[in-house]
């Protein structure tokens, strides 16, 4: 008998484009969990996991990826200016 449970996480439309990258980042935090890349995101829990902590970690990765993507051009411009390129 499988003890696998599903944790559904609703992702706002503004964050959907970041989900594939977030799944990769989330994978190194929780390598034993499977994650789908659709809306809503489904995380398959295969044991006794703290559901709140798993959701918190996923959302943290989601916000981090959004900030990273939105500031990448600014950081690149800044580094190019400092390096004299």
MARGU-751017 format. One record per atom (N, C-alpha, C, O): residue number from 0; residue in three letters; atom name; x, z, y. Coordinates in Angstrom, 1 decimal. Atoms other than C-alpha are relative to their C-alpha. Layout:
N
<node n="NUM" res="ALA" atom="CA" X="X" Z="Z" Y="Y"/>
...
***
This chain:
85
<node n="0" res="UNK" atom="N" X="0.8" Z="0.0" Y="-1.2"/>
<node n="0" res="UNK" atom="CA" X="0.0" Z="0.0" Y="0.0"/>
<node n="0" res="UNK" atom="C" X="0.9" Z="0.0" Y="1.2"/>
<node n="0" res="UNK" atom="O" X="1.8" Z="0.8" Y="1.3"/>
<node n="1" res="UNK" atom="N" X="-0.8" Z="0.1" Y="-1.2"/>
<node n="1" res="UNK" atom="CA" X="1.4" Z="-1.0" Y="3.4"/>
<node n="1" res="UNK" atom="C" X="-0.4" Z="1.1" Y="1.0"/>
<node n="1" res="UNK" atom="O" X="-1.6" Z="1.4" Y="1.2"/>
<node n="2" res="UNK" atom="N" X="0.3" Z="-1.0" Y="-1.1"/>
<node n="2" res="UNK" atom="CA" X="1.7" Z="1.7" Y="6.1"/>
<node n="2" res="UNK" atom="C" X="0.2" Z="-0.6" Y="1.4"/>
<node n="2" res="UNK" atom="O" X="0.3" Z="0.1" Y="2.3"/>
<node n="3" res="UNK" atom="N" X="-0.3" Z="0.7" Y="-1.3"/>
<node n="3" res="UNK" atom="CA" X="2.2" Z="-0.9" Y="8.8"/>
<node n="3" res="UNK" atom="C" X="-1.2" Z="0.1" Y="0.9"/>
<node n="3" res="UNK" atom="O" X="-2.4" Z="-0.1" Y="0.5"/>
<node n="4" res="UNK" atom="N" X="1.0" Z="-0.1" Y="-1.0"/>
<node n="4" res="UNK" atom="CA" X="0.2" Z="-0.3" Y="11.9"/>
<node n="4" res="UNK" atom="C" X="0.3" Z="-0.9" Y="1.2"/>
<node n="4" res="UNK" atom="O" X="1.5" Z="-1.4" Y="1.3"/>
<node n="5" res="UNK" atom="N" X="-0.2" Z="0.9" Y="-1.1"/>
<node n="5" res="UNK" atom="CA" X="-0.3" Z="-2.5" Y="15.0"/>
<node n="5" res="UNK" atom="C" X="-0.2" Z="0.7" Y="1.3"/>
<node n="5" res="UNK" atom="O" X="-1.2" Z="1.5" Y="1.5"/>
<node n="6" res="UNK" atom="N" X="0.1" Z="-0.5" Y="-1.4"/>
<node n="6" res="UNK" atom="CA" X="0.3" Z="-1.5" Y="18.6"/>
<node n="6" res="UNK" atom="C" X="-0.2" Z="-1.2" Y="0.9"/>
<node n="6" res="UNK" atom="O" X="0.6" Z="-2.1" Y="1.0"/>
<node n="7" res="UNK" atom="N" X="0.3" Z="1.1" Y="-0.9"/>
<node n="7" res="UNK" atom="CA" X="-1.4" Z="-3.8" Y="21.1"/>
<node n="7" res="UNK" atom="C" X="0.4" Z="0.4" Y="1.4"/>
<node n="7" res="UNK" atom="O" X="0.1" Z="1.4" Y="1.9"/>
<node n="8" res="UNK" atom="N" X="-0.4" Z="-0.3" Y="-1.3"/>
<node n="8" res="UNK" atom="CA" X="0.1" Z="-4.1" Y="24.5"/>
<node n="8" res="UNK" atom="C" X="-0.5" Z="-1.2" Y="0.9"/>
<node n="8" res="UNK" atom="O" X="-0.1" Z="-2.3" Y="0.7"/>
<node n="9" res="UNK" atom="N" X="0.5" Z="1.0" Y="-0.9"/>
<node n="9" res="UNK" atom="CA" X="-1.8" Z="-6.0" Y="27.2"/>
<node n="9" res="UNK" atom="C" X="1.1" Z="-0.3" Y="1.0"/>
<node n="9" res="UNK" atom="O" X="1.7" Z="0.6" Y="1.6"/>
<node n="10" res="UNK" atom="N" X="-1.0" Z="0.4" Y="-0.9"/>
<node n="10" res="UNK" atom="CA" X="0.6" Z="-8.0" Y="29.4"/>
<node n="10" res="UNK" atom="C" X="-0.7" Z="-0.7" Y="1.1"/>
<node n="10" res="UNK" atom="O" X="-1.5" Z="-1.7" Y="0.9"/>
<node n="11" res="UNK" atom="N" X="0.6" Z="0.7" Y="-1.2"/>
<node n="11" res="UNK" atom="CA" X="-0.5" Z="-9.0" Y="32.9"/>
<node n="11" res="UNK" atom="C" X="0.5" Z="-1.4" Y="0.1"/>
<node n="11" res="UNK" atom="O" X="1.7" Z="-1.7" Y="-0.3"/>
<node n="12" res="UNK" atom="N" X="-0.4" Z="1.4" Y="-0.1"/>
<node n="12" res="UNK" atom="CA" X="-0.4" Z="-12.8" Y="33.6"/>
<node n="12" res="UNK" atom="C" X="1.4" Z="-0.2" Y="0.7"/>
<node n="12" res="UNK" atom="O" X="2.1" Z="-1.1" Y="0.3"/>
<node n="13" res="UNK" atom="N" X="-1.2" Z="0.1" Y="-0.8"/>
<node n="13" res="UNK" atom="CA" X="2.5" Z="-12.3" Y="36.1"/>
<node n="13" res="UNK" atom="C" X="1.2" Z="0.3" Y="-0.9"/>
<node n="13" res="UNK" atom="O" X="2.4" Z="-0.1" Y="-0.5"/>
<node n="14" res="UNK" atom="N" X="-1.2" Z="-0.3" Y="0.9"/>
<node n="14" res="UNK" atom="CA" X="4.7" Z="-11.0" Y="33.2"/>
<node n="14" res="UNK" atom="C" X="0.1" Z="-0.8" Y="-1.2"/>
<node n="14" res="UNK" atom="O" X="1.1" Z="-0.7" Y="-2.0"/>
<node n="15" res="UNK" atom="N" X="0.0" Z="0.8" Y="1.3"/>
<node n="15" res="UNK" atom="CA" X="3.8" Z="-13.4" Y="30.4"/>
<node n="15" res="UNK" atom="C" X="1.2" Z="-0.9" Y="-0.2"/>
<node n="15" res="UNK" atom="O" X="1.7" Z="-1.0" Y="-1.3"/>
<node n="16" res="UNK" atom="N" X="-1.2" Z="0.9" Y="0.2"/>
<node n="16" res="UNK" atom="CA" X="6.7" Z="-15.8" Y="31.1"/>
<node n="16" res="UNK" atom="C" X="1.2" Z="0.8" Y="-0.4"/>
<node n="16" res="UNK" atom="O" X="2.2" Z="0.1" Y="-0.9"/>
<node n="17" res="UNK" atom="N" X="-1.1" Z="-0.8" Y="0.3"/>
<node n="17" res="UNK" atom="CA" X="9.1" Z="-12.9" Y="30.5"/>
<node n="17" res="UNK" atom="C" X="0.0" Z="0.5" Y="-1.5"/>
<node n="17" res="UNK" atom="O" X="1.0" Z="1.1" Y="-1.9"/>
<node n="18" res="UNK" atom="N" X="0.2" Z="-0.6" Y="1.3"/>
<node n="18" res="UNK" atom="CA" X="7.8" Z="-11.9" Y="27.1"/>
<node n="18" res="UNK" atom="C" X="1.0" Z="-0.5" Y="-1.1"/>
<node n="18" res="UNK" atom="O" X="1.6" Z="0.3" Y="-1.8"/>
<node n="19" res="UNK" atom="N" X="-1.0" Z="0.4" Y="1.0"/>
<node n="19" res="UNK" atom="CA" X="10.1" Z="-14.1" Y="24.9"/>
<node n="19" res="UNK" atom="C" X="1.4" Z="0.7" Y="0.2"/>
<node n="19" res="UNK" atom="O" X="2.0" Z="1.1" Y="-0.7"/>
<node n="20" res="UNK" atom="N" X="-1.3" Z="-0.7" Y="-0.2"/>
<node n="20" res="UNK" atom="CA" X="13.2" Z="-12.6" Y="26.6"/>
<node n="20" res="UNK" atom="C" X="-0.1" Z="1.5" Y="-0.2"/>
<node n="20" res="UNK" atom="O" X="0.9" Z="2.1" Y="-0.7"/>
<node n="21" res="UNK" atom="N" X="0.2" Z="-1.5" Y="0.3"/>
<node n="21" res="UNK" atom="CA" X="11.8" Z="-9.1" Y="26.4"/>
<node n="21" res="UNK" atom="C" X="0.0" Z="0.3" Y="-1.5"/>
<node n="21" res="UNK" atom="O" X="0.5" Z="1.3" Y="-1.9"/>
<node n="22" res="UNK" atom="N" X="-0.1" Z="-0.2" Y="1.4"/>
<node n="22" res="UNK" atom="CA" X="11.3" Z="-9.5" Y="22.7"/>
<node n="22" res="UNK" atom="C" X="1.4" Z="0.2" Y="-0.5"/>
<node n="22" res="UNK" atom="O" X="1.7" Z="1.0" Y="-1.4"/>
<node n="23" res="UNK" atom="N" X="-1.4" Z="-0.1" Y="0.4"/>
<node n="23" res="UNK" atom="CA" X="15.0" Z="-10.1" Y="22.3"/>
<node n="23" res="UNK" atom="C" X="0.6" Z="1.3" Y="0.5"/>
<node n="23" res="UNK" atom="O" X="1.3" Z="2.0" Y="-0.3"/>
<node n="24" res="UNK" atom="N" X="-0.5" Z="-1.2" Y="-0.5"/>
<node n="24" res="UNK" atom="CA" X="15.9" Z="-7.2" Y="24.5"/>
<node n="24" res="UNK" atom="C" X="-0.5" Z="1.3" Y="-0.7"/>
<node n="24" res="UNK" atom="O" X="0.2" Z="2.2" Y="-1.0"/>
<node n="25" res="UNK" atom="N" X="0.7" Z="-1.1" Y="0.7"/>
<node n="25" res="UNK" atom="CA" X="13.4" Z="-4.9" Y="22.8"/>
<node n="25" res="UNK" atom="C" X="0.5" Z="0.1" Y="-1.4"/>
<node n="25" res="UNK" atom="O" X="0.6" Z="1.2" Y="-2.0"/>
<node n="26" res="UNK" atom="N" X="-0.5" Z="0.0" Y="1.4"/>
<node n="26" res="UNK" atom="CA" X="14.8" Z="-5.9" Y="19.4"/>
<node n="26" res="UNK" atom="C" X="1.2" Z="0.8" Y="-0.2"/>
<node n="26" res="UNK" atom="O" X="1.4" Z="1.4" Y="-1.3"/>
<node n="27" res="UNK" atom="N" X="-1.2" Z="-0.8" Y="0.2"/>
<node n="27" res="UNK" atom="CA" X="18.1" Z="-4.2" Y="20.0"/>
<node n="27" res="UNK" atom="C" X="-0.3" Z="1.5" Y="0.2"/>
<node n="27" res="UNK" atom="O" X="0.4" Z="2.3" Y="-0.3"/>
<node n="28" res="UNK" atom="N" X="0.4" Z="-1.4" Y="-0.1"/>
<node n="28" res="UNK" atom="CA" X="16.3" Z="-1.0" Y="21.0"/>
<node n="28" res="UNK" atom="C" X="-0.7" Z="0.5" Y="-1.3"/>
<node n="28" res="UNK" atom="O" X="-0.5" Z="1.7" Y="-1.7"/>
<node n="29" res="UNK" atom="N" X="0.8" Z="-0.4" Y="1.2"/>
<node n="29" res="UNK" atom="CA" X="14.0" Z="-1.0" Y="17.9"/>
<node n="29" res="UNK" atom="C" X="0.2" Z="-1.2" Y="-1.0"/>
<node n="29" res="UNK" atom="O" X="-0.8" Z="-2.0" Y="-1.2"/>
<node n="30" res="UNK" atom="N" X="-0.3" Z="1.1" Y="0.9"/>
<node n="30" res="UNK" atom="CA" X="15.6" Z="-3.4" Y="15.3"/>
<node n="30" res="UNK" atom="C" X="-1.0" Z="-0.1" Y="-1.2"/>
<node n="30" res="UNK" atom="O" X="-1.1" Z="-1.2" Y="-1.8"/>
<node n="31" res="UNK" atom="N" X="0.9" Z="0.1" Y="1.1"/>
<node n="31" res="UNK" atom="CA" X="13.1" Z="-2.5" Y="12.6"/>
<node n="31" res="UNK" atom="C" X="-1.4" Z="-0.4" Y="0.2"/>
<node n="31" res="UNK" atom="O" X="-2.2" Z="-0.4" Y="-0.7"/>
<node n="32" res="UNK" atom="N" X="1.4" Z="0.3" Y="-0.3"/>
<node n="32" res="UNK" atom="CA" X="10.0" Z="-3.5" Y="14.4"/>
<node n="32" res="UNK" atom="C" X="-0.2" Z="-1.5" Y="0.2"/>
<node n="32" res="UNK" atom="O" X="0.7" Z="-2.2" Y="0.8"/>
<node n="33" res="UNK" atom="N" X="0.4" Z="1.4" Y="-0.2"/>
<node n="33" res="UNK" atom="CA" X="8.3" Z="-6.9" Y="14.4"/>
<node n="33" res="UNK" atom="C" X="-0.9" Z="-0.1" Y="1.3"/>
<node n="33" res="UNK" atom="O" X="-1.7" Z="0.8" Y="1.5"/>
<node n="34" res="UNK" atom="N" X="0.8" Z="0.2" Y="-1.2"/>
<node n="34" res="UNK" atom="CA" X="6.8" Z="-8.2" Y="17.7"/>
<node n="34" res="UNK" atom="C" X="-0.4" Z="-1.4" Y="0.1"/>
<node n="34" res="UNK" atom="O" X="0.3" Z="-2.4" Y="-0.2"/>
<node n="35" res="UNK" atom="N" X="0.5" Z="1.4" Y="-0.3"/>
<node n="35" res="UNK" atom="CA" X="4.6" Z="-11.2" Y="18.4"/>
<node n="35" res="UNK" atom="C" X="0.1" Z="-0.3" Y="1.5"/>
<node n="35" res="UNK" atom="O" X="0.2" Z="0.6" Y="2.3"/>
<node n="36" res="UNK" atom="N" X="-0.2" Z="0.4" Y="-1.4"/>
<node n="36" res="UNK" atom="CA" X="5.0" Z="-13.2" Y="21.6"/>
<node n="36" res="UNK" atom="C" X="-1.2" Z="-0.6" Y="0.6"/>
<node n="36" res="UNK" atom="O" X="-1.1" Z="-1.4" Y="1.5"/>
<node n="37" res="UNK" atom="N" X="1.2" Z="0.5" Y="-0.6"/>
<node n="37" res="UNK" atom="CA" X="1.4" Z="-13.9" Y="22.4"/>
<node n="37" res="UNK" atom="C" X="-0.7" Z="1.2" Y="0.8"/>
<node n="37" res="UNK" atom="O" X="-0.3" Z="2.3" Y="0.7"/>
<node n="38" res="UNK" atom="N" X="0.8" Z="-1.0" Y="-0.7"/>
<node n="38" res="UNK" atom="CA" X="-1.1" Z="-12.1" Y="24.6"/>
<node n="38" res="UNK" atom="C" X="-1.2" Z="0.4" Y="-0.7"/>
<node n="38" res="UNK" atom="O" X="-2.0" Z="-0.5" Y="-1.1"/>
<node n="39" res="UNK" atom="N" X="-0.9" Z="-1.2" Y="-0.3"/>
<node n="39" res="UNK" atom="CA" X="-1.7" Z="-9.3" Y="23.8"/>
<node n="39" res="UNK" atom="C" X="1.2" Z="0.0" Y="-0.9"/>
<node n="39" res="UNK" atom="O" X="1.1" Z="-0.5" Y="-2.1"/>
<node n="40" res="UNK" atom="N" X="-1.2" Z="-0.2" Y="0.8"/>
<node n="40" res="UNK" atom="CA" X="1.7" Z="-8.5" Y="22.5"/>
<node n="40" res="UNK" atom="C" X="-0.4" Z="1.0" Y="-1.1"/>
<node n="40" res="UNK" atom="O" X="-1.0" Z="2.0" Y="-0.8"/>
<node n="41" res="UNK" atom="N" X="0.3" Z="-0.9" Y="1.1"/>
<node n="41" res="UNK" atom="CA" X="1.5" Z="-6.9" Y="19.1"/>
<node n="41" res="UNK" atom="C" X="1.3" Z="0.4" Y="-0.6"/>
<node n="41" res="UNK" atom="O" X="2.2" Z="-0.4" Y="-0.9"/>
<node n="42" res="UNK" atom="N" X="-1.2" Z="-0.6" Y="0.6"/>
<node n="42" res="UNK" atom="CA" X="4.2" Z="-4.6" Y="17.8"/>
<node n="42" res="UNK" atom="C" X="-0.4" Z="0.6" Y="-1.3"/>
<node n="42" res="UNK" atom="O" X="-1.3" Z="1.5" Y="-1.4"/>
<node n="43" res="UNK" atom="N" X="0.3" Z="-0.5" Y="1.3"/>
<node n="43" res="UNK" atom="CA" X="4.1" Z="-3.9" Y="14.1"/>
<node n="43" res="UNK" atom="C" X="0.8" Z="1.2" Y="-0.3"/>
<node n="43" res="UNK" atom="O" X="2.1" Z="1.1" Y="-0.4"/>
<node n="44" res="UNK" atom="N" X="-0.7" Z="-1.2" Y="0.3"/>
<node n="44" res="UNK" atom="CA" X="5.0" Z="-0.3" Y="13.4"/>
<node n="44" res="UNK" atom="C" X="0.0" Z="0.3" Y="-1.5"/>
<node n="44" res="UNK" atom="O" X="-1.0" Z="0.2" Y="-2.2"/>
<node n="45" res="UNK" atom="N" X="-0.1" Z="-0.2" Y="1.4"/>
<node n="45" res="UNK" atom="CA" X="6.3" Z="0.4" Y="9.9"/>
<node n="45" res="UNK" atom="C" X="0.3" Z="1.4" Y="-0.5"/>
<node n="45" res="UNK" atom="O" X="1.0" Z="1.5" Y="-1.5"/>
<node n="46" res="UNK" atom="N" X="-0.3" Z="-1.4" Y="0.4"/>
<node n="46" res="UNK" atom="CA" X="6.5" Z="4.1" Y="9.7"/>
<node n="46" res="UNK" atom="C" X="-0.6" Z="1.0" Y="1.1"/>
<node n="46" res="UNK" atom="O" X="-1.6" Z="0.7" Y="1.7"/>
<node n="47" res="UNK" atom="N" X="0.4" Z="-1.0" Y="-1.0"/>
<node n="47" res="UNK" atom="CA" X="6.1" Z="7.2" Y="11.9"/>
<node n="47" res="UNK" atom="C" X="0.7" Z="-0.2" Y="1.3"/>
<node n="47" res="UNK" atom="O" X="1.9" Z="0.2" Y="1.4"/>
<node n="48" res="UNK" atom="N" X="-0.6" Z="0.2" Y="-1.3"/>
<node n="48" res="UNK" atom="CA" X="6.8" Z="6.0" Y="15.4"/>
<node n="48" res="UNK" atom="C" X="-0.8" Z="0.7" Y="1.0"/>
<node n="48" res="UNK" atom="O" X="-2.0" Z="0.8" Y="0.9"/>
<node n="49" res="UNK" atom="N" X="0.7" Z="-0.5" Y="-1.2"/>
<node n="49" res="UNK" atom="CA" X="5.9" Z="7.5" Y="18.7"/>
<node n="49" res="UNK" atom="C" X="-0.5" Z="-1.1" Y="0.7"/>
<node n="49" res="UNK" atom="O" X="0.2" Z="-1.8" Y="1.5"/>
<node n="50" res="UNK" atom="N" X="0.7" Z="1.2" Y="-0.6"/>
<node n="50" res="UNK" atom="CA" X="3.4" Z="4.9" Y="19.9"/>
<node n="50" res="UNK" atom="C" X="0.2" Z="0.0" Y="1.5"/>
<node n="50" res="UNK" atom="O" X="0.5" Z="-1.1" Y="2.1"/>
<node n="51" res="UNK" atom="N" X="-0.2" Z="-0.1" Y="-1.4"/>
<node n="51" res="UNK" atom="CA" X="3.7" Z="6.1" Y="23.5"/>
<node n="51" res="UNK" atom="C" X="1.4" Z="-0.4" Y="0.4"/>
<node n="51" res="UNK" atom="O" X="1.6" Z="-1.1" Y="1.4"/>
<node n="52" res="UNK" atom="N" X="-1.4" Z="0.4" Y="-0.3"/>
<node n="52" res="UNK" atom="CA" X="7.5" Z="5.8" Y="23.4"/>
<node n="52" res="UNK" atom="C" X="0.3" Z="-1.4" Y="-0.2"/>
<node n="52" res="UNK" atom="O" X="1.0" Z="-2.1" Y="0.6"/>
<node n="53" res="UNK" atom="N" X="-0.2" Z="1.4" Y="0.3"/>
<node n="53" res="UNK" atom="CA" X="7.4" Z="2.4" Y="21.9"/>
<node n="53" res="UNK" atom="C" X="-0.6" Z="-0.9" Y="1.1"/>
<node n="53" res="UNK" atom="O" X="0.1" Z="-1.8" Y="1.6"/>
<node n="54" res="UNK" atom="N" X="0.6" Z="0.8" Y="-1.1"/>
<node n="54" res="UNK" atom="CA" X="5.0" Z="1.1" Y="24.5"/>
<node n="54" res="UNK" atom="C" X="0.8" Z="0.2" Y="1.3"/>
<node n="54" res="UNK" atom="O" X="1.0" Z="-0.8" Y="2.0"/>
<node n="55" res="UNK" atom="N" X="-0.8" Z="-0.2" Y="-1.2"/>
<node n="55" res="UNK" atom="CA" X="7.0" Z="2.7" Y="27.3"/>
<node n="55" res="UNK" atom="C" X="1.3" Z="-0.8" Y="0.0"/>
<node n="55" res="UNK" atom="O" X="1.7" Z="-1.4" Y="1.0"/>
<node n="56" res="UNK" atom="N" X="-1.2" Z="0.8" Y="0.1"/>
<node n="56" res="UNK" atom="CA" X="10.2" Z="1.1" Y="26.0"/>
<node n="56" res="UNK" atom="C" X="-0.3" Z="-1.5" Y="0.2"/>
<node n="56" res="UNK" atom="O" X="0.5" Z="-2.2" Y="0.9"/>
<node n="57" res="UNK" atom="N" X="0.3" Z="1.4" Y="-0.2"/>
<node n="57" res="UNK" atom="CA" X="8.5" Z="-2.3" Y="25.8"/>
<node n="57" res="UNK" atom="C" X="-0.3" Z="-0.3" Y="1.5"/>
<node n="57" res="UNK" atom="O" X="0.2" Z="-1.3" Y="2.0"/>
<node n="58" res="UNK" atom="N" X="0.3" Z="0.3" Y="-1.4"/>
<node n="58" res="UNK" atom="CA" X="7.1" Z="-2.1" Y="29.3"/>
<node n="58" res="UNK" atom="C" X="1.2" Z="0.2" Y="0.9"/>
<node n="58" res="UNK" atom="O" X="1.3" Z="-0.6" Y="1.9"/>
<node n="59" res="UNK" atom="N" X="-1.2" Z="-0.1" Y="-0.7"/>
<node n="59" res="UNK" atom="CA" X="10.4" Z="-0.9" Y="30.6"/>
<node n="59" res="UNK" atom="C" X="0.8" Z="-1.3" Y="-0.1"/>
<node n="59" res="UNK" atom="O" X="1.3" Z="-1.8" Y="1.0"/>
<node n="60" res="UNK" atom="N" X="-0.7" Z="1.3" Y="0.1"/>
<node n="60" res="UNK" atom="CA" X="12.1" Z="-4.0" Y="29.2"/>
<node n="60" res="UNK" atom="C" X="-0.7" Z="-1.1" Y="0.7"/>
<node n="60" res="UNK" atom="O" X="-0.1" Z="-2.0" Y="1.3"/>
<node n="61" res="UNK" atom="N" X="0.8" Z="1.0" Y="-0.7"/>
<node n="61" res="UNK" atom="CA" X="9.3" Z="-6.1" Y="30.6"/>
<node n="61" res="UNK" atom="C" X="0.3" Z="0.0" Y="1.5"/>
<node n="61" res="UNK" atom="O" X="0.5" Z="-1.0" Y="2.2"/>
<node n="62" res="UNK" atom="N" X="-0.3" Z="-0.1" Y="-1.5"/>
<node n="62" res="UNK" atom="CA" X="9.8" Z="-4.8" Y="34.2"/>
<node n="62" res="UNK" atom="C" X="1.5" Z="-0.3" Y="0.3"/>
<node n="62" res="UNK" atom="O" X="1.7" Z="-1.0" Y="1.3"/>
<node n="63" res="UNK" atom="N" X="-1.4" Z="0.3" Y="-0.2"/>
<node n="63" res="UNK" atom="CA" X="13.6" Z="-5.0" Y="33.8"/>
<node n="63" res="UNK" atom="C" X="0.2" Z="-1.5" Y="0.0"/>
<node n="63" res="UNK" atom="O" X="1.0" Z="-2.0" Y="0.8"/>
<node n="64" res="UNK" atom="N" X="-0.2" Z="1.5" Y="0.1"/>
<node n="64" res="UNK" atom="CA" X="13.4" Z="-8.7" Y="32.8"/>
<node n="64" res="UNK" atom="C" X="-0.6" Z="-0.7" Y="1.2"/>
<node n="64" res="UNK" atom="O" X="0.0" Z="-1.6" Y="1.7"/>
<node n="65" res="UNK" atom="N" X="0.6" Z="0.6" Y="-1.2"/>
<node n="65" res="UNK" atom="CA" X="11.1" Z="-9.5" Y="35.7"/>
<node n="65" res="UNK" atom="C" X="0.9" Z="0.2" Y="1.2"/>
<node n="65" res="UNK" atom="O" X="1.1" Z="-0.8" Y="1.9"/>
<node n="66" res="UNK" atom="N" X="-0.9" Z="-0.2" Y="-1.1"/>
<node n="66" res="UNK" atom="CA" X="13.4" Z="-7.9" Y="38.2"/>
<node n="66" res="UNK" atom="C" X="1.3" Z="-0.8" Y="-0.2"/>
<node n="66" res="UNK" atom="O" X="1.7" Z="-1.4" Y="0.8"/>
<node n="67" res="UNK" atom="N" X="-1.2" Z="0.8" Y="0.2"/>
<node n="67" res="UNK" atom="CA" X="16.4" Z="-9.6" Y="36.6"/>
<node n="67" res="UNK" atom="C" X="-0.2" Z="-1.5" Y="0.4"/>
<node n="67" res="UNK" atom="O" X="0.6" Z="-2.1" Y="1.1"/>
<node n="68" res="UNK" atom="N" X="0.3" Z="1.4" Y="-0.2"/>
<node n="68" res="UNK" atom="CA" X="14.8" Z="-13.0" Y="36.7"/>
<node n="68" res="UNK" atom="C" X="-0.3" Z="-0.3" Y="1.5"/>
<node n="68" res="UNK" atom="O" X="0.2" Z="-1.3" Y="2.1"/>
<node n="69" res="UNK" atom="N" X="0.3" Z="0.2" Y="-1.4"/>
<node n="69" res="UNK" atom="CA" X="13.5" Z="-12.6" Y="40.3"/>
<node n="69" res="UNK" atom="C" X="1.2" Z="0.2" Y="0.9"/>
<node n="69" res="UNK" atom="O" X="1.1" Z="-0.3" Y="2.1"/>
<node n="70" res="UNK" atom="N" X="-1.1" Z="-0.2" Y="-0.9"/>
<node n="70" res="UNK" atom="CA" X="16.8" Z="-11.5" Y="41.7"/>
<node n="70" res="UNK" atom="C" X="1.3" Z="-0.7" Y="-0.4"/>
<node n="70" res="UNK" atom="O" X="2.3" Z="-0.6" Y="0.2"/>
<node n="71" res="UNK" atom="N" X="-1.1" Z="0.7" Y="0.5"/>
<node n="71" res="UNK" atom="CA" X="19.1" Z="-13.8" Y="39.8"/>
<node n="71" res="UNK" atom="C" X="0.6" Z="-0.9" Y="1.0"/>
<node n="71" res="UNK" atom="O" X="1.8" Z="-0.9" Y="1.2"/>
<node n="72" res="UNK" atom="N" X="-0.5" Z="0.9" Y="-1.0"/>
<node n="72" res="UNK" atom="CA" X="19.4" Z="-16.4" Y="42.5"/>
<node n="72" res="UNK" atom="C" X="0.7" Z="0.8" Y="1.2"/>
<node n="72" res="UNK" atom="O" X="1.7" Z="0.3" Y="1.7"/>
<node n="73" res="UNK" atom="N" X="-0.5" Z="-0.8" Y="-1.1"/>
<node n="73" res="UNK" atom="CA" X="20.0" Z="-13.7" Y="45.2"/>
<node n="73" res="UNK" atom="C" X="1.4" Z="0.5" Y="-0.4"/>
<node n="73" res="UNK" atom="O" X="2.4" Z="0.5" Y="0.4"/>
<node n="74" res="UNK" atom="N" X="-1.3" Z="-0.6" Y="0.4"/>
<node n="74" res="UNK" atom="CA" X="22.8" Z="-12.1" Y="43.1"/>
<node n="74" res="UNK" atom="C" X="1.0" Z="-1.1" Y="-0.2"/>
<node n="74" res="UNK" atom="O" X="2.2" Z="-0.9" Y="0.1"/>
<node n="75" res="UNK" atom="N" X="-1.0" Z="1.1" Y="0.1"/>
<node n="75" res="UNK" atom="CA" X="24.4" Z="-15.5" Y="42.4"/>
<node n="75" res="UNK" atom="C" X="0.5" Z="-0.4" Y="1.3"/>
<node n="75" res="UNK" atom="O" X="1.7" Z="-0.7" Y="1.5"/>
<node n="76" res="UNK" atom="N" X="-0.4" Z="0.4" Y="-1.4"/>
<node n="76" res="UNK" atom="CA" X="24.4" Z="-16.4" Y="46.1"/>
<node n="76" res="UNK" atom="C" X="0.9" Z="1.1" Y="0.6"/>
<node n="76" res="UNK" atom="O" X="1.9" Z="0.7" Y="1.2"/>
<node n="77" res="UNK" atom="N" X="-0.9" Z="-1.1" Y="-0.5"/>
<node n="77" res="UNK" atom="CA" X="25.9" Z="-13.0" Y="46.9"/>
<node n="77" res="UNK" atom="C" X="1.4" Z="-0.1" Y="-0.6"/>
<node n="77" res="UNK" atom="O" X="2.4" Z="0.1" Y="0.1"/>
<node n="78" res="UNK" atom="N" X="-1.3" Z="0.1" Y="0.7"/>
<node n="78" res="UNK" atom="CA" X="28.6" Z="-13.3" Y="44.3"/>
<node n="78" res="UNK" atom="C" X="0.8" Z="-1.2" Y="0.5"/>
<node n="78" res="UNK" atom="O" X="2.0" Z="-1.2" Y="0.7"/>
<node n="79" res="UNK" atom="N" X="-0.7" Z="1.2" Y="-0.5"/>
<node n="79" res="UNK" atom="CA" X="29.4" Z="-16.9" Y="45.4"/>
<node n="79" res="UNK" atom="C" X="0.6" Z="0.3" Y="1.4"/>
<node n="79" res="UNK" atom="O" X="1.7" Z="-0.2" Y="1.7"/>
<node n="80" res="UNK" atom="N" X="-0.4" Z="-0.3" Y="-1.3"/>
<node n="80" res="UNK" atom="CA" X="29.7" Z="-15.6" Y="49.0"/>
<node n="80" res="UNK" atom="C" X="1.2" Z="0.9" Y="0.0"/>
<node n="80" res="UNK" atom="O" X="2.2" Z="0.7" Y="0.7"/>
<node n="81" res="UNK" atom="N" X="-1.1" Z="-0.9" Y="0.1"/>
<node n="81" res="UNK" atom="CA" X="32.0" Z="-12.8" Y="48.1"/>
<node n="81" res="UNK" atom="C" X="1.2" Z="-0.6" Y="-0.6"/>
<node n="81" res="UNK" atom="O" X="2.4" Z="-0.4" Y="-0.2"/>
<node n="82" res="UNK" atom="N" X="-1.2" Z="0.6" Y="0.7"/>
<node n="82" res="UNK" atom="CA" X="34.2" Z="-14.9" Y="45.8"/>
<node n="82" res="UNK" atom="C" X="0.5" Z="-1.3" Y="0.8"/>
<node n="82" res="UNK" atom="O" X="1.5" Z="-1.8" Y="0.4"/>
<node n="83" res="UNK" atom="N" X="-0.4" Z="1.2" Y="-0.8"/>
<node n="83" res="UNK" atom="CA" X="34.4" Z="-17.7" Y="48.5"/>
<node n="83" res="UNK" atom="C" X="-0.2" Z="-1.3" Y="-0.7"/>
<node n="83" res="UNK" atom="O" X="0.6" Z="-2.3" Y="-0.4"/>
<node n="84" res="UNK" atom="N" X="0.3" Z="1.3" Y="0.7"/>
<node n="84" res="UNK" atom="CA" X="32.9" Z="-20.4" Y="46.4"/>
<node n="84" res="UNK" atom="C" X="-0.9" Z="-0.9" Y="0.9"/>
<node n="84" res="UNK" atom="O" X="-1.2" Z="-2.0" Y="0.5"/>
***
